Amino acid sequence: MKQKTLTQCYTFEGKGLHTGRYAHMTLMPAPENSGITFHRTDIGEEAYVNATADNVTNTARSTTISHGGVSVVTIEHIMSALTGLGVDNALIEIDSEEVPILDGSALPYIKAIAPDGLEEQECDRTYITIREAVEIRDENSGSFVRIEPADELTYDVTVDFNSRVLGVQNVHWDLGTDYCSEVAPCRTFVFFHELEFLASKGLVKGGDVENAIVIVEHPASEEQVARMSELFGQPKLTVTPEGYLSNLTLRFPDECGRHKLLDLIGDLRLAGGYLKARITAFKPGHGINTNTAKALIEAINKQ
């Protein structure tokens, strides 16, 4: 298969989920073999950072890449969207530190780009293949990501937060499943009891009930819900009988599990190409995802 890039430029704007800062971001076509590169236009003409695992510097609730003093925060959704669409090369110009959260999913990118198709380029696509399995584990959380040699790409993801609301969610994806309709629409999520802690750490400044699913695991008092209403700058919020903040309709019964798959696809793209492998993940997160991408690079270099 040949490499592909965008047919034209696409501009998105909005606040970042964690910083709350407003950003304008433009996706642009890029030359063959250039991969995905971010350009911080607010910093200067030379403020570029390549979207590779070697440049990952922070994985606290999102994935941050940095190089030479240039950082871009929360790149996982746009990386997932470009991968799901089949984009090999793109330049992303952004005038702030954090990628806009939009609706908390990859769907806005799909809606803009998919109708136009992609431009085929001359060079062959870079596929990542491995000879032996690569596995990264977190002994504290029990999480793991395992990559095994295979002729075709498959994902099997299990999400288990010991949650009465979510239960255990198992998600499968392969090349016969449409990313654009089955994965891209799935929004990010957070537990109600985490919100005040995250806010105290300077995170979720741009969060609201329009861009994140808020899971209410334990009965919340009126006082707690009022504080969340104040935090989000929303009118008085409520809790649904199913255990979600506000009047929320899930796009899929296992939307949260599918979002973890969305994140994993974006984070593993940081290994530098398209995988041909069987991927099995239990309780994945940005830290273990990006560490697996780094391990993949190391394994490829040793082959």
C-alpha positions in Angstrom: 0.0 0.0 0.0 1.2 3.5 -0.8 1.5 6.3 1.7 -1.3 8.9 1.9 -1.7 12.5 3.0 -4.5 14.9 3.3 -6.1 16.4 0.2 -6.4 19.9 1.7 -6.2 21.8 5.0 -8.6 21.5 7.9 -8.9 23.9 10.8 -10.4 23.2 14.2 -10.6 25.4 17.2 -11.6 25.2 20.9 -10.3 24.9 24.4 -7.9 22.3 25.7 -9.3 19.7 28.1 -6.6 20.2 30.8 -5.2 23.7 30.3 -8.5 25.3 29.3 -6.6 27.4 26.8 -8.2 28.2 23.4 -6.3 27.0 20.4 -6.6 27.1 16.6 -5.3 24.0 14.9 -4.8 23.3 11.2 -4.1 19.9 9.7 -2.1 20.2 6.4 -0.8 17.8 3.7 2.8 16.7 4.2 5.6 15.1 2.1 6.2 11.4 1.9 8.1 9.8 4.8 7.6 12.9 7.0 5.1 11.2 9.4 3.0 13.3 11.8 4.7 16.6 12.9 3.3 19.4 15.1 4.3 23.0 14.6 3.7 25.5 17.5 3.1 28.6 15.5 2.8 30.7 18.7 6.4 30.0 19.5 8.1 30.5 16.2 9.1 29.3 12.8 11.3 26.5 14.0 9.1 25.2 16.8 8.5 21.7 15.6 8.0 18.4 17.4 7.6 15.0 15.8 4.9 12.7 17.0 7.1 9.8 18.1 7.3 7.8 21.3 10.9 9.1 21.9 9.4 12.6 22.4 6.8 11.6 25.0 7.4 13.6 28.2 4.1 13.3 30.2 1.3 10.8 30.4 -0.8 12.3 33.2 -4.4 11.9 31.9 -3.2 12.5 28.3 -0.2 12.2 26.1 2.3 15.1 25.8 5.2 15.2 23.4 8.1 17.6 23.7 11.4 18.5 21.9 13.7 21.4 22.2 11.4 23.3 24.6 8.4 22.8 22.3 5.5 20.8 23.8 2.0 19.7 22.6 -0.5 18.3 25.1 -3.3 15.8 24.5 -2.3 14.5 21.1 -3.9 11.1 21.3 -7.3 11.8 19.7 -5.9 13.5 16.6 -3.2 10.8 16.3 -5.9 8.1 16.6 -8.1 9.9 14.0 -5.3 10.2 11.4 -4.4 6.5 12.0 -7.9 5.3 11.7 -8.4 7.3 8.4 -5.1 6.0 7.0 -3.1 9.2 7.0 0.7 8.5 6.9 1.9 12.1 6.6 0.5 15.4 8.0 1.7 18.7 9.4 -0.3 20.0 12.3 0.0 23.7 13.0 -1.3 24.8 16.4 -1.1 28.2 18.2 -1.3 27.0 21.8 0.0 24.3 24.0 -2.9 21.9 23.9 -4.9 20.3 21.1 -8.6 21.3 21.3 -10.7 18.7 23.0 -13.7 19.4 20.8 -16.5 16.9 21.8 -14.0 14.6 23.5 -13.8 12.1 20.7 -12.2 11.8 17.2 -15.5 12.2 15.4 -15.1 15.9 14.4 -11.9 15.1 12.6 -13.6 12.2 10.8 -16.6 14.3 9.7 -14.3 16.9 8.2 -11.7 14.7 6.5 -13.4 11.5 5.5 -15.7 12.9 2.8 -12.7 14.3 0.8 -10.7 11.1 0.8 -6.9 11.1 0.9 -4.1 11.8 -1.6 -2.0 8.8 -2.5 1.7 9.3 -2.6 4.5 7.6 -4.4 6.3 5.8 -1.5 5.2 2.6 0.1 3.6 2.7 3.6 5.8 2.0 6.6 4.5 -1.1 8.4 5.8 -2.1 11.8 6.4 -5.9 12.1 8.1 -7.7 14.9 9.6 -11.2 15.2 9.0 -11.7 18.9 6.2 -10.6 21.3 6.6 -7.3 23.1 4.9 -6.9 26.4 4.8 -4.1 29.0 3.2 -4.6 32.4 2.5 -2.4 35.4 2.7 -4.6 38.4 1.0 -2.0 40.6 -2.2 -1.6 38.5 -2.2 -5.0 36.8 -2.3 -3.3 33.4 -0.5 -4.8 30.4 -0.2 -4.3 26.7 1.1 -7.2 24.6 2.1 -7.0 20.9 2.5 -10.3 19.1 3.6 -11.0 15.5 0.6 -11.3 13.1 -0.2 -10.8 9.4 -3.1 -8.5 10.1 -3.8 -5.9 12.7 -6.2 -6.8 15.6 -7.0 -5.2 18.9 -8.6 -6.8 22.0 -9.0 -4.4 24.9 -10.4 -5.1 28.3 -11.4 -2.2 30.6 -12.0 -2.9 34.3 -12.2 -0.1 36.8 -14.0 -2.2 39.4 -17.0 0.0 38.6 -20.6 -0.8 39.2 -21.6 1.6 36.4 -19.1 0.5 33.7 -18.7 -3.2 34.7 -16.0 -5.0 32.6 -16.0 -3.8 29.0 -14.3 -5.9 26.3 -13.7 -4.3 22.9 -12.4 -5.9 19.7 -11.3 -4.1 16.5 -9.7 -5.3 13.3 -9.4 -4.1 9.7 -12.9 -5.3 8.9 -14.4 -3.0 11.5 -15.1 0.6 10.4 -13.0 2.9 12.6 -14.9 6.0 11.6 -18.3 4.8 12.8 -17.4 2.3 15.5 -14.4 3.9 17.3 -14.1 7.6 16.4 -17.4 8.8 18.0 -16.4 7.5 21.5 -15.8 10.3 24.1 -13.3 10.6 26.9 -14.6 9.9 30.4 -13.8 10.6 34.0 -15.1 9.4 37.4 -17.0 12.0 39.4 -14.9 11.3 42.5 -11.7 12.2 40.6 -12.8 15.6 39.4 -12.0 17.7 42.4 -8.6 16.1 42.8 -7.8 16.6 39.1 -9.0 20.2 39.3 -6.7 20.7 42.4 -3.8 19.5 40.2 -4.5 22.1 37.6 -6.1 19.6 35.2 -9.6 19.5 33.4 -9.7 23.3 33.2 -11.5 22.9 29.9 -13.7 20.0 30.9 -17.5 20.2 30.7 -20.5 17.9 30.2 -20.3 18.5 26.5 -16.8 17.0 26.0 -16.5 14.2 28.7 -18.6 11.4 30.1 -18.7 11.8 33.9 -19.3 8.6 35.7 -20.9 8.8 39.2 -19.8 5.6 40.9 -21.2 6.4 44.3 -24.3 8.4 45.2 -23.4 12.1 45.2 -24.7 14.6 47.6 -26.5 17.8 46.3 -23.6 19.7 47.6 -21.1 17.7 45.6 -23.2 18.0 42.4 -23.4 21.8 43.0 -19.6 22.0 43.2 -19.3 20.2 40.0 -21.9 22.5 38.4 -19.7 25.4 39.5 -16.5 23.7 38.3 -18.0 23.1 34.8 -19.7 26.5 34.7 -23.0 24.7 33.9 -26.5 25.2 35.1 -27.5 22.8 37.9 -26.4 19.3 36.9 -28.2 16.0 37.8 -27.2 12.4 38.0 -29.0 9.9 35.7 -30.4 6.6 37.0 -27.6 4.8 35.1 -24.9 6.7 37.0 -23.8 9.5 34.7 -23.6 13.2 35.4 -26.2 15.3 33.6 -28.6 14.2 30.9 -26.2 12.2 28.9 -26.9 9.7 26.1 -24.2 7.1 25.5 -23.3 6.6 21.8 -22.6 2.9 22.6 -23.2 0.8 25.6 -19.4 0.2 25.9 -18.4 3.8 24.8 -15.9 4.1 27.6 -14.2 0.8 26.6 -14.2 1.9 22.9 -12.6 5.2 23.9 -9.7 3.4 25.6 -9.3 1.6 22.3 -9.3 5.0 20.5 -6.5 6.2 22.8 -4.5 3.1 22.4 -4.6 3.4 18.6 -3.4 7.0 18.9 -0.6 6.3 21.4 0.7 3.2 19.6 1.0 5.3 16.4 3.9 7.0 18.1 5.9 3.9 17.3 6.3 5.4 13.9 4.0 3.5 11.5 1.1 1.2 10.9 1.2 -2.1 12.9 0.8 -5.6 11.6 0.4 -7.3 14.9 -2.1 -8.8 17.4 -2.5 -6.3 20.3 -4.0 -7.4 23.6 -4.5 -4.8 26.3 -5.8 -5.0 29.9 -6.6 -1.7 31.6 -4.6 0.4 29.1 -3.6 4.0 29.8 -1.4 6.6 28.3 1.6 5.7 30.4 1.7 2.0 29.5 0.5 2.7 25.9 3.5 5.0 25.2 5.9 2.8 27.0 4.8 0.0 24.7 5.4 2.2 21.7 8.9 2.9 23.0 9.5 -0.9 23.5 8.3 -1.5 19.9 10.9 1.0 18.6 13.6 -0.7 20.6 12.5 -4.1 19.3 12.5 -2.9 15.7 16.0 -1.4 16.1 17.3 -4.7 17.3 15.9 -6.8 14.4 
